Amino acid sequence: MRPVIKILLADDYYIVRRVLRSLLSSEKDFEIVGEAADGLETVELARELQPDVLLLDLKMPGINGLEVTSSVAKMSPQIRTIIVSMYSNQAYIDEALRRGAKAYVPKEATGDELVTAIRRVSNGEIFLSPSLQIRSTADPQNRSPQT
């Protein structure tokens, strides 16, 4: 039997959190330990609950997901952040990973893909959705600008 993976859900849309909770609750080794609707609440709950994995939207009220990622990485580096976002251009992906995210999954991904991401990052791996890898190499519009 796998060890239980404690998960904190952070998205400003209630319905998204409900869908994620419903999807992930069917996995016997996942436990949803909390939910947050804005960036500041997310940081506070991460500090308090110390989840194994934080599922985090990029666009959050208060402080955005990139700022939350940085704060959580500094505060509790053992918490593995997975960005789950509708924004999938290369600049967002690169910045999220630079700030400490361990995975990036687009919201159009399958439930199985998200479950795989959670299990992989909980084992210490970095995970990029296969659709992002294909898009980032195939579509020059998704690359971050050279500075």
ZAMI-123003 format. One record per atom (N, C-alpha, C, O): residue number from 1; residue in one letter; atom name; x, y, z. Coordinates in pm, whole numbers, plus 32768, in hexadecimal, padded with zeros to 4 digits. Example, Ala and Ser with C-alpha at 12.3 -4.5 7.8 and 13.67 -1.06 7.14 Angstrom:
% residues 2
1, a, N, 8527, 7DC7, 830C
1, a, CA, 84CE, 7E3E, 830C
1, a, C, 8528, 7EB6, 830C
1, a, O, 8590, 7EB4, 834E
2, s, N, 8505, 7F1F, 82C4
2, s, CA, 8557, 7F96, 82CA
2, s, C, 850A, 8003, 8313
2, s, O, 853D, 8072, 8324
END
This chain:
% residues 147
1, m, N, 8054, 7F89, 8000
1, m, CA, 8000, 8000, 8000
1, m, C, 8058, 807D, 8000
1, m, O, 80BD, 8084, 8046
2, r, N, 8032, 80DF, 7FB1
2, r, CA, 807D, 815C, 7FA7
2, r, C, 8065, 81B5, 8020
2, r, O, 7FF9, 81B1, 805B
3, p, N, 80CA, 8205, 8046
3, p, CA, 80B2, 8265, 80B2
3, p, C, 804F, 82D0, 8085
3, p, O, 8045, 82EF, 800E
4, v, N, 8007, 8307, 80E3
4, v, CA, 7FA4, 836E, 80C4
4, v, C, 7FEB, 83F0, 809E
4, v, O, 8049, 841A, 80E2
5, i, N, 7FBD, 842E, 8032
5, i, CA, 7FF2, 84AE, 8004
5, i, C, 7F8D, 8519, 802B
5, i, O, 7F1B, 8519, 7FFD
6, k, N, 7FB8, 8575, 8083
6, k, CA, 7F61, 85E1, 80B1
6, k, C, 7F66, 8654, 804B
6, k, O, 7FD1, 8682, 8024
7, i, N, 7EEE, 8681, 8021
7, i, CA, 7EE3, 86E4, 7FB6
7, i, C, 7E95, 875E, 7FE4
7, i, O, 7E2B, 8752, 8023
8, l, N, 7ECA, 87D4, 7FC3
8, l, CA, 7E84, 8853, 7FD7
8, l, C, 7E5B, 8887, 7F4E
8, l, O, 7EAE, 8892, 7EF4
9, l, N, 7DDA, 88A7, 7F3E
9, l, CA, 7DA4, 88DD, 7EC0
9, l, C, 7D9B, 8974, 7EC9
9, l, O, 7D68, 89A9, 7F2B
10, a, N, 7DCD, 89BA, 7E62
10, a, CA, 7DC7, 8A4C, 7E61
10, a, C, 7D9D, 8A7E, 7DD8
10, a, O, 7DE9, 8A79, 7D78
11, d, N, 7D23, 8AAE, 7DD1
11, d, CA, 7CEB, 8AE7, 7D56
11, d, C, 7C7F, 8B49, 7D82
11, d, O, 7C36, 8B2E, 7DE1
12, d, N, 7C76, 8BB9, 7D3C
12, d, CA, 7C13, 8C1D, 7D66
12, d, C, 7B85, 8BF7, 7D3F
12, d, O, 7B26, 8C37, 7D6D
13, y, N, 7B74, 8B92, 7CEC
13, y, CA, 7AEE, 8B68, 7CC4
13, y, C, 7AC2, 8AEF, 7D17
13, y, O, 7B02, 8A85, 7D14
14, y, N, 7A56, 8B00, 7D5F
14, y, CA, 7A1F, 8A96, 7DB4
14, y, C, 7A05, 8A17, 7D65
14, y, O, 7A27, 89A9, 7D91
15, i, N, 79C8, 8A25, 7CEF
15, i, CA, 79A3, 89AF, 7CA0
15, i, C, 7A1F, 8961, 7C77
15, i, O, 7A1B, 88E6, 7C72
16, v, N, 7A8C, 89A5, 7C58
16, v, CA, 7B09, 8960, 7C34
16, v, C, 7B3D, 8910, 7CAC
16, v, O, 7B66, 889D, 7C9D
17, r, N, 7B3B, 894E, 7D22
17, r, CA, 7B66, 8905, 7D9A
17, r, C, 7B0F, 888B, 7DB2
17, r, O, 7B41, 8821, 7DD7
18, r, N, 7A8A, 8899, 7D9E
18, r, CA, 7A2E, 8828, 7DB2
18, r, C, 7A4C, 87B7, 7D51
18, r, O, 7A4E, 8742, 7D77
19, v, N, 7A65, 87DA, 7CD2
19, v, CA, 7A82, 8774, 7C6E
19, v, C, 7B06, 872F, 7C8F
19, v, O, 7B0F, 86B4, 7C87
20, l, N, 7B6C, 877C, 7CB4
20, l, CA, 7BEC, 873F, 7CD8
20, l, C, 7BDC, 86E4, 7D51
20, l, O, 7C12, 8675, 7D54
21, r, N, 7B93, 8712, 7DB5
21, r, CA, 7B7B, 86C0, 7E2C
21, r, C, 7B36, 863D, 7E06
21, r, O, 7B5F, 85D2, 7E32
22, s, N, 7AD0, 8646, 7DB4
22, s, CA, 7A86, 85CF, 7D8B
22, s, C, 7AE1, 856E, 7D3E
22, s, O, 7AE1, 84F6, 7D58
23, l, N, 7B2C, 85A2, 7CE2
23, l, CA, 7B87, 8550, 7C91
23, l, C, 7BF0, 850B, 7CE7
23, l, O, 7C07, 8493, 7CDB
24, l, N, 7C30, 8558, 7D3E
24, l, CA, 7CA1, 8523, 7D8A
24, l, C, 7C76, 84CE, 7E00
24, l, O, 7CC1, 8477, 7E2B
25, s, N, 7BFF, 84E4, 7E35
25, s, CA, 7BCF, 8496, 7EA7
25, s, C, 7BBA, 8403, 7E85
25, s, O, 7BB4, 83AF, 7EDE
26, s, N, 7BAF, 83E4, 7E05
26, s, CA, 7B9D, 8358, 7DDE
26, s, C, 7C20, 8309, 7DE6
26, s, O, 7C1F, 828E, 7DDD
27, e, N, 7C90, 834F, 7DF7
27, e, CA, 7D12, 830C, 7E05
27, e, C, 7D27, 82EB, 7E98
27, e, O, 7D27, 8345, 7EED
28, k, N, 7D3A, 826D, 7EB7
28, k, CA, 7D44, 8241, 7F43
28, k, C, 7DBD, 827B, 7F8C
28, k, O, 7DBC, 8287, 8006
29, d, N, 7E26, 829E, 7F41
29, d, CA, 7E9F, 82D2, 7F82
29, d, C, 7EA6, 836B, 7F84
29, d, O, 7F0E, 83A4, 7FA5
30, f, N, 7E38, 83AE, 7F60
30, f, CA, 7E32, 8441, 7F64
30, f, C, 7DD5, 846D, 7FD4
30, f, O, 7D6C, 8432, 7FEA
31, e, N, 7DFE, 84D5, 801B
31, e, CA, 7DA9, 8512, 8081
31, e, C, 7DA9, 85AA, 806B
31, e, O, 7E12, 85E9, 8072
32, i, N, 7D34, 85E3, 8052
32, i, CA, 7D28, 8673, 8044
32, i, C, 7D23, 86AC, 80D1
32, i, O, 7CC5, 8691, 811D
33, v, N, 7D8A, 86FC, 80F5
33, v, CA, 7D91, 872F, 817E
33, v, C, 7D5E, 87BD, 818B
33, v, O, 7D4A, 87EE, 81FB
34, g, N, 7D47, 8801, 8119
34, g, CA, 7D15, 8889, 8121
34, g, C, 7D00, 88C6, 8098
34, g, O, 7D29, 8890, 8032
35, e, N, 7CBC, 893A, 809A
35, e, CA, 7CA0, 8985, 801F
35, e, C, 7CB4, 8A19, 803A
35, e, O, 7C96, 8A4A, 80A6
36, a, N, 7CE7, 8A5F, 7FD5
36, a, CA, 7CFA, 8AEF, 7FE1
36, a, C, 7CC6, 8B32, 7F62
36, a, O, 7CCD, 8AFB, 7EF4
37, a, N, 7C8F, 8BAC, 7F75
37, a, CA, 7C53, 8BF6, 7F05
37, a, C, 7CA6, 8C6F, 7EDB
37, a, O, 7C85, 8CB0, 7E77
38, d, N, 7D11, 8C90, 7F26
38, d, CA, 7D67, 8D00, 7EFC
38, d, C, 7DF6, 8CE2, 7F24
38, d, O, 7E11, 8C85, 7F71
39, g, N, 7E51, 8D31, 7EF0
39, g, CA, 7EDF, 8D18, 7F05
39, g, C, 7F0C, 8D21, 7F96
39, g, O, 7F57, 8CCC, 7FC5
40, l, N, 7EDF, 8D87, 7FDD
40, l, CA, 7F08, 8D96, 8069
40, l, C, 7ED5, 8D23, 80BF
40, l, O, 7F1E, 8CEF, 8113
41, e, N, 7E59, 8CFC, 80A9
41, e, CA, 7E21, 8C8A, 80F2
41, e, C, 7E6F, 8C0A, 80D2
41, e, O, 7E83, 8BB6, 812A
42, t, N, 7E9A, 8BFC, 8056
42, t, CA, 7EE7, 8B86, 802E
42, t, C, 7F69, 8B7D, 807B
42, t, O, 7F8C, 8B12, 80AF
43, v, N, 7FB2, 8BEC, 8084
43, v, CA, 8030, 8BEC, 80CF
43, v, C, 8018, 8BCB, 8161
43, v, O, 8061, 8B7C, 819C
44, e, N, 7FB1, 8C06, 819C
44, e, CA, 7F91, 8BEC, 8229
44, e, C, 7F6E, 8B59, 8240
44, e, O, 7F9E, 8B1B, 829F
45, l, N, 7F1A, 8B21, 81E8
45, l, CA, 7EF3, 8A95, 81F9
45, l, C, 7F69, 8A36, 81DF
45, l, O, 7F75, 89CF, 8221
46, a, N, 7FBE, 8A58, 8180
46, a, CA, 8034, 8A05, 8167
46, a, C, 808C, 8A02, 81E4
46, a, O, 80BF, 8998, 8209
47, r, N, 809E, 8A74, 8224
47, r, CA, 80EE, 8A7C, 829F
47, r, C, 80AD, 8A28, 830E
47, r, O, 80F1, 89DD, 8354
48, e, N, 802A, 8A36, 831C
48, e, CA, 7FE2, 89F3, 8387
48, e, C, 7FD4, 895C, 8371
48, e, O, 7FEB, 890D, 83CC
49, l, N, 7FAE, 8934, 82F7
49, l, CA, 7F8C, 88A8, 82DC
49, l, C, 8002, 8853, 82AF
49, l, O, 7FFF, 87D8, 82BC
50, q, N, 806B, 8892, 827A
50, q, CA, 80E1, 884B, 8248
50, q, C, 80BB, 87D4, 81ED
50, q, O, 80DD, 8762, 820B
51, p, N, 8074, 87F1, 817F
51, p, CA, 8051, 8784, 8123
51, p, C, 80CD, 874F, 80DB
51, p, O, 8136, 8790, 80DA
52, d, N, 80C1, 86DA, 80A1
52, d, CA, 812D, 86A5, 804E
52, d, C, 812D, 86EB, 7FC7
52, d, O, 8197, 8708, 7F8E
53, v, N, 80B4, 8707, 7F94
53, v, CA, 80A4, 8741, 7F10
53, v, C, 8040, 87B5, 7F16
53, v, O, 7FD9, 87AD, 7F58
54, l, N, 8062, 8821, 7ED0
54, l, CA, 800B, 8894, 7EC1
54, l, C, 7FE2, 889D, 7E2F
54, l, O, 8038, 88B0, 7DD9
55, l, N, 7F61, 8890, 7E12
55, l, CA, 7F2D, 88A5, 7D8B
55, l, C, 7F02, 8936, 7D84
55, l, O, 7EAB, 8961, 7DCF
56, l, N, 7F3F, 8983, 7D29
56, l, CA, 7F34, 8A14, 7D2C
56, l, C, 7F16, 8A4F, 7CA2
56, l, O, 7F59, 8A30, 7C40
57, d, N, 7EB2, 8AA4, 7C9D
57, d, CA, 7E93, 8AF2, 7C25
57, d, C, 7EF3, 8B69, 7C1E
57, d, O, 7F21, 8B9A, 7C85
58, l, N, 7F10, 8B97, 7BA5
58, l, CA, 7F68, 8C0C, 7B96
58, l, C, 7F23, 8C8F, 7BB8
58, l, O, 7F5B, 8CE4, 7BFD
59, k, N, 7EA9, 8C9F, 7B89
59, k, CA, 7E62, 8D1D, 7B9B
59, k, C, 7E0C, 8D15, 7C18
59, k, O, 7D9E, 8CDC, 7C17
60, m, N, 7E40, 8D50, 7C84
60, m, CA, 7DFB, 8D4D, 7D04
60, m, C, 7DEE, 8DDC, 7D38
60, m, O, 7E46, 8E2E, 7D1F
61, p, N, 7D81, 8DFC, 7D7F
61, p, CA, 7D78, 8E7F, 7DBE
61, p, C, 7DDC, 8E88, 7E32
61, p, O, 7E0C, 8E23, 7E65
62, g, N, 7DF9, 8F01, 7E5B
62, g, CA, 7E59, 8F17, 7EC7
62, g, C, 7EE5, 8F18, 7E8F
62, g, O, 7F15, 8F7F, 7E60
63, i, N, 7F27, 8EA5, 7E94
63, i, CA, 7FA7, 8E96, 7E4F
63, i, C, 7F97, 8E25, 7DEB
63, i, O, 7F51, 8DC4, 7E05
64, n, N, 7FD8, 8E33, 7D77
64, n, CA, 7FC3, 8DD0, 7D0D
64, n, C, 800E, 8D4E, 7D28
64, n, O, 805F, 8D45, 7D85
65, g, N, 7FF1, 8CEA, 7CD6
65, g, CA, 8029, 8C66, 7CE8
65, g, C, 80C1, 8C61, 7CE2
65, g, O, 80FF, 8C10, 7D27
66, l, N, 80FF, 8CB6, 7C91
66, l, CA, 8191, 8CB9, 7C8A
66, l, C, 81CC, 8CEA, 7D0F
66, l, O, 822F, 8CB4, 7D40
67, e, N, 818D, 8D51, 7D48
67, e, CA, 81BC, 8D83, 7DC9
67, e, C, 81A4, 8D1D, 7E38
67, e, O, 81F7, 8D0D, 7E91
68, v, N, 8133, 8CD8, 7E32
68, v, CA, 8117, 8C6E, 7E94
68, v, C, 8180, 8C01, 7E88
68, v, O, 81B4, 8BD0, 7EED
69, t, N, 81A1, 8BDA, 7E0D
69, t, CA, 8206, 8B72, 7DF6
69, t, C, 828A, 8B98, 7E38
69, t, O, 82C7, 8B46, 7E7D
70, s, N, 82B7, 8C13, 7E22
70, s, CA, 8334, 8C42, 7E5E
70, s, C, 832C, 8C3E, 7EF7
70, s, O, 8387, 8C0D, 7F39
71, s, N, 82BF, 8C72, 7F2D
71, s, CA, 82AF, 8C77, 7FBF
71, s, C, 82B0, 8BED, 7FFD
71, s, O, 82F4, 8BD5, 8061
72, v, N, 8265, 8B92, 7FC2
72, v, CA, 825C, 8B0A, 7FF8
72, v, C, 82E3, 8AC3, 7FEB
72, v, O, 830B, 8A7B, 8047
73, a, N, 8328, 8AD5, 7F7C
73, a, CA, 83AB, 8A95, 7F68
73, a, C, 8410, 8AC3, 7FD1
73, a, O, 8461, 8A74, 8001
74, k, N, 840C, 8B44, 7FF3
74, k, CA, 8468, 8B79, 805A
74, k, C, 843F, 8B4B, 80E6
74, k, O, 8494, 8B26, 8137
75, m, N, 83BD, 8B4F, 8101
75, m, CA, 8388, 8B31, 8186
75, m, C, 8392, 8A9B, 81A5
75, m, O, 83BD, 8A74, 8212
76, s, N, 8369, 8A48, 8146
76, s, CA, 8361, 89B6, 815A
76, s, C, 838C, 896E, 80DB
76, s, O, 8336, 8943, 808D
77, p, N, 840E, 8961, 80C3
77, p, CA, 843D, 8926, 8046
77, p, C, 8410, 8896, 802F
77, p, O, 8415, 8865, 7FBE
78, q, N, 83E3, 8850, 8099
78, q, CA, 83B4, 87C6, 8088
78, q, C, 8329, 87C1, 8048
78, q, O, 8300, 8757, 8018
79, i, N, 82DF, 8831, 8046
79, i, CA, 825D, 8835, 8003
79, i, C, 8276, 8840, 7F6E
79, i, O, 82BC, 889B, 7F40
80, r, N, 823E, 87E5, 7F23
80, r, CA, 8253, 87E3, 7E91
80, r, C, 81DC, 8825, 7E4D
80, r, O, 816A, 87F7, 7E5A
81, t, N, 81F7, 8890, 7E06
81, t, CA, 818D, 88DC, 7DC5
81, t, C, 817A, 88AE, 7D36
81, t, O, 81D9, 889F, 7CEA
82, i, N, 80FB, 8897, 7D13
82, i, CA, 80D3, 8877, 7C8A
82, i, C, 807B, 88E9, 7C5A
82, i, O, 8012, 8904, 7C95
83, i, N, 80A4, 892C, 7BF0
83, i, CA, 8051, 8993, 7BB4
83, i, C, 7FEB, 894F, 7B5B
83, i, O, 800E, 88FD, 7B05
84, v, N, 7F6B, 8970, 7B6F
84, v, CA, 7EFE, 893E, 7B1C
84, v, C, 7EBB, 89BC, 7AE5
84, v, O, 7E74, 8A03, 7B2C
85, s, N, 7ED3, 89D6, 7A63
85, s, CA, 7EAB, 8A57, 7A2D
85, s, C, 7E76, 8A4C, 799F
85, s, O, 7E97, 89EF, 7955
86, m, N, 7E23, 8AAF, 797A
86, m, CA, 7DF6, 8AB8, 78F0
86, m, C, 7E60, 8AFD, 7899
86, m, O, 7E56, 8AFA, 781E
87, y, N, 7EC4, 8B39, 78D6
87, y, CA, 7F30, 8B7D, 788E
87, y, C, 7FA1, 8B1A, 7879
87, y, O, 7FDB, 8AE7, 78D9
88, s, N, 7FC0, 8AFF, 77FB
88, s, CA, 8025, 8A99, 77E0
88, s, C, 8094, 8AC7, 7783
88, s, O, 80CF, 8A77, 773B
89, n, N, 80B0, 8B4A, 7785
89, n, CA, 8120, 8B74, 7730
89, n, C, 81A4, 8B5E, 7779
89, n, O, 81A8, 8B54, 77F4
90, q, N, 820D, 8B57, 772D
90, q, CA, 8290, 8B31, 7762
90, q, C, 82C2, 8B92, 77CD
90, q, O, 8305, 8B68, 782C
91, a, N, 82A5, 8C13, 77BF
91, a, CA, 82D3, 8C75, 7821
91, a, C, 829A, 8C56, 78AD
91, a, O, 82E3, 8C5D, 7910
92, y, N, 821A, 8C34, 78B6
92, y, CA, 81DE, 8C11, 7937
92, y, C, 821D, 8B90, 796F
92, y, O, 823C, 8B88, 79E6
93, i, N, 822F, 8B2F, 791A
93, i, CA, 8268, 8AAF, 7945
93, i, C, 82F4, 8AC5, 797D
93, i, O, 8314, 8A96, 79EA
94, d, N, 8347, 8B0B, 7931
94, d, CA, 83D1, 8B24, 795B
94, d, C, 83D5, 8B6F, 79E0
94, d, O, 8423, 8B4D, 7A38
95, e, N, 8382, 8BD6, 79EE
95, e, CA, 8382, 8C26, 7A68
95, e, C, 8351, 8BD5, 7ADF
95, e, O, 8388, 8BE0, 7B4D
96, a, N, 82EA, 8B85, 7ACB
96, a, CA, 82B8, 8B32, 7B38
96, a, C, 8323, 8AD0, 7B69
96, a, O, 8337, 8AC1, 7BE1
97, l, N, 8368, 8A90, 7B0D
97, l, CA, 83D2, 8A32, 7B33
97, l, C, 8447, 8A7C, 7B75
97, l, O, 8481, 8A49, 7BD5
98, r, N, 8468, 8AF1, 7B44
98, r, CA, 84D4, 8B40, 7B7F
98, r, C, 84B4, 8B65, 7C10
98, r, O, 850E, 8B6C, 7C64
99, r, N, 8434, 8B7D, 7C2C
99, r, CA, 840B, 8BA5, 7CB3
99, r, C, 83F5, 8B2F, 7D11
99, r, O, 83D9, 8B42, 7D88
100, g, N, 8401, 8AB6, 7CDD
100, g, CA, 83FA, 8A42, 7D35
100, g, C, 838C, 89DE, 7D1A
100, g, O, 8383, 8979, 7D60
101, a, N, 8338, 89F5, 7CB5
101, a, CA, 82D2, 8991, 7C93
101, a, C, 8316, 8911, 7C65
101, a, O, 8380, 8914, 7C27
102, k, N, 82D8, 88A1, 7C84
102, k, CA, 830F, 881F, 7C5D
102, k, C, 82C5, 87E1, 7BE7
102, k, O, 82F1, 877E, 7BAE
103, a, N, 8252, 881D, 7BC3
103, a, CA, 8206, 87EA, 7B51
103, a, C, 81AE, 885B, 7B1B
103, a, O, 818D, 88BB, 7B60
104, y, N, 818A, 884C, 7A9C
104, y, CA, 8131, 88AB, 7A5A
104, y, C, 80D1, 8859, 7A06
104, y, O, 80F9, 8811, 79AB
105, v, N, 804F, 8866, 7A25
105, v, CA, 7FE8, 8818, 79E2
105, v, C, 7F7C, 8878, 79B2
105, v, O, 7F46, 88C6, 7A01
106, p, N, 7F5B, 8875, 7930
106, p, CA, 7EF0, 88CD, 7900
106, p, C, 7E67, 889C, 7930
106, p, O, 7E54, 8824, 7947
107, k, N, 7E0A, 88F8, 793F
107, k, CA, 7D84, 88D1, 796F
107, k, C, 7D3B, 8877, 790C
107, k, O, 7CDC, 8833, 7932
108, e, N, 7D66, 8874, 788F
108, e, CA, 7D24, 881A, 7830
108, e, C, 7D5D, 878C, 7835
108, e, O, 7D31, 8735, 77E9
109, a, N, 7DBC, 8773, 788E
109, a, CA, 7DF6, 86ED, 789C
109, a, C, 7D8E, 868A, 78D1
109, a, O, 7D26, 86B2, 7906
110, t, N, 7DAB, 860C, 78C1
110, t, CA, 7D52, 85A4, 78F4
110, t, C, 7D67, 8594, 798B
110, t, O, 7DCD, 85BD, 79C2
111, g, N, 7D05, 8557, 79CC
111, g, CA, 7D13, 8538, 7A59
111, g, C, 7D88, 84DB, 7A72
111, g, O, 7DD0, 84EB, 7AD4
112, d, N, 7D9B, 847A, 7A1A
112, d, CA, 7E0B, 841C, 7A28
112, d, C, 7E91, 8465, 7A24
112, d, O, 7EEE, 8441, 7A6D
113, e, N, 7E9A, 84CA, 79D0
113, e, CA, 7F16, 8517, 79C5
113, e, C, 7F33, 8562, 7A47
113, e, O, 7FA5, 8566, 7A74
114, l, N, 7ECC, 859C, 7A82
114, l, CA, 7EDE, 85E3, 7B01
114, l, C, 7F06, 8582, 7B70
114, l, O, 7F5E, 85A1, 7BC0
115, v, N, 7EC6, 850F, 7B74
115, v, CA, 7EE9, 84A9, 7BD8
115, v, C, 7F7B, 847F, 7BC7
115, v, O, 7FC3, 8471, 7C29
116, t, N, 7FA5, 846A, 7B4B
116, t, CA, 8031, 8447, 7B2F
116, t, C, 808F, 84B5, 7B60
116, t, O, 80F5, 8498, 7B9D
117, a, N, 806C, 8532, 7B44
117, a, CA, 80BF, 85A2, 7B70
117, a, C, 80CE, 85A3, 7C08
117, a, O, 813C, 85B5, 7C3C
118, i, N, 805F, 858F, 7C4F
118, i, CA, 8064, 858F, 7CE1
118, i, C, 80BE, 851F, 7D14
118, i, O, 8111, 8536, 7D6C
119, r, N, 80AF, 84AA, 7CDE
119, r, CA, 8100, 8439, 7D0C
119, r, C, 8194, 844D, 7CEB
119, r, O, 81EC, 842D, 7D3C
120, r, N, 81AF, 8483, 7C76
120, r, CA, 823B, 8497, 7C4F
120, r, C, 827F, 8501, 7CA6
120, r, O, 82EE, 84EB, 7CD5
121, v, N, 823E, 8572, 7CBB
121, v, CA, 827F, 85D9, 7D0C
121, v, C, 828B, 85AD, 7D9E
121, v, O, 82E9, 85D4, 7DE2
122, s, N, 822D, 855D, 7DCD
122, s, CA, 8238, 852C, 7E57
122, s, C, 82AE, 84CC, 7E65
122, s, O, 82DE, 84B3, 7ED4
123, n, N, 82DC, 8495, 7DF5
123, n, CA, 8353, 843F, 7DF4
123, n, C, 83D2, 848E, 7DD3
123, n, O, 843C, 8453, 7DBF
124, g, N, 83C8, 8512, 7DCE
124, g, CA, 843E, 8566, 7DB8
124, g, C, 845C, 8586, 7D27
124, g, O, 84C5, 85C0, 7D09
125, e, N, 8403, 8562, 7CCB
125, e, CA, 841B, 857C, 7C3D
125, e, C, 83E0, 8603, 7C14
125, e, O, 838C, 863C, 7C5A
126, i, N, 840D, 8635, 7BA2
126, i, CA, 83D3, 86AA, 7B5F
126, i, C, 8375, 8671, 7AF4
126, i, O, 8397, 860F, 7AB1
127, f, N, 8301, 86AF, 7AE3
127, f, CA, 82A0, 867E, 7A81
127, f, C, 826E, 86F2, 7A2C
127, f, O, 823F, 8757, 7A60
128, l, N, 8278, 86E2, 79A9
128, l, CA, 8239, 873E, 794B
128, l, C, 81D7, 86ED, 78F9
128, l, O, 81F8, 8682, 78C5
129, s, N, 815F, 8720, 78EE
129, s, CA, 80FA, 86DD, 789F
129, s, C, 8130, 86C2, 7812
129, s, O, 816B, 871A, 77D5
130, p, N, 811C, 8648, 77DF
130, p, CA, 814B, 862A, 7758
130, p, C, 8117, 868C, 76EF
130, p, O, 8160, 86AD, 7691
131, s, N, 809D, 86BB, 76FC
131, s, CA, 8067, 871A, 769A
131, s, C, 80B4, 879E, 769D
131, s, O, 80C2, 87DF, 7635
132, l, N, 80E7, 87C6, 7710
132, l, CA, 8138, 8840, 7719
132, l, C, 81BF, 882D, 76D8
132, l, O, 81F0, 8888, 7695
133, q, N, 81FB, 87B9, 76E9
133, q, CA, 827C, 879F, 76AC
133, q, C, 8272, 87A3, 7615
133, q, O, 82C9, 87D9, 75D1
134, i, N, 8207, 8767, 75DF
134, i, CA, 81F4, 8768, 754E
134, i, C, 81DC, 87F6, 751D
134, i, O, 821A, 8821, 74BC
135, r, N, 8184, 883D, 755F
135, r, CA, 8162, 88C4, 7538
135, r, C, 81DB, 8921, 7542
135, r, O, 81F0, 8976, 74EB
136, s, N, 822A, 8912, 75AB
136, s, CA, 8299, 896E, 75C1
136, s, C, 8306, 895C, 7558
136, s, O, 834C, 89BB, 7538
137, t, N, 8315, 88E3, 7522
137, t, CA, 837B, 88D0, 74BC
137, t, C, 8343, 88E5, 7430
137, t, O, 838D, 8906, 73D4
138, a, N, 82C0, 88D4, 741F
138, a, CA, 8284, 88DE, 739B
138, a, C, 8252, 8969, 7378
138, a, O, 8249, 898B, 7303
139, d, N, 8233, 89BA, 73DB
139, d, CA, 81F5, 8A3C, 73C2
139, d, C, 824F, 8AAC, 73F3
139, d, O, 8257, 8AC5, 746B
140, p, N, 8294, 8AF0, 7397
140, p, CA, 82EF, 8B5B, 73C1
140, p, C, 82A9, 8BCD, 740A
140, p, O, 82EA, 8C19, 7452
141, q, N, 8225, 8BDB, 73FB
141, q, CA, 81DA, 8C44, 7440
141, q, C, 81D6, 8C2A, 74D6
141, q, O, 81C0, 8C86, 7524
142, n, N, 81ED, 8BAD, 7500
142, n, CA, 81E8, 8B8B, 758E
142, n, C, 826F, 8B99, 75D5
142, n, O, 8278, 8B84, 764E
143, r, N, 82D6, 8BBC, 758B
143, r, CA, 8359, 8BC9, 75CA
143, r, C, 8366, 8C50, 760F
143, r, O, 832A, 8CB3, 75E6
144, s, N, 83B4, 8C51, 7679
144, s, CA, 83C9, 8CCF, 76C0
144, s, C, 8426, 8D27, 766B
144, s, O, 847D, 8CF3, 7625
145, p, N, 8414, 8DA9, 7671
145, p, CA, 8467, 8E01, 7621
145, p, C, 84F8, 8DFE, 7652
145, p, O, 8513, 8DF1, 76C9
146, q, N, 8554, 8E09, 75F3
146, q, CA, 85E2, 8E0D, 7615
146, q, C, 8604, 8E9A, 7646
146, q, O, 85DC, 8EFD, 7608
147, t, N, 864C, 8EA2, 76B4
147, t, CA, 8672, 8F25, 76E8
147, t, C, 8707, 8F39, 76E2
147, t, O, 8739, 8FA2, 770A
END
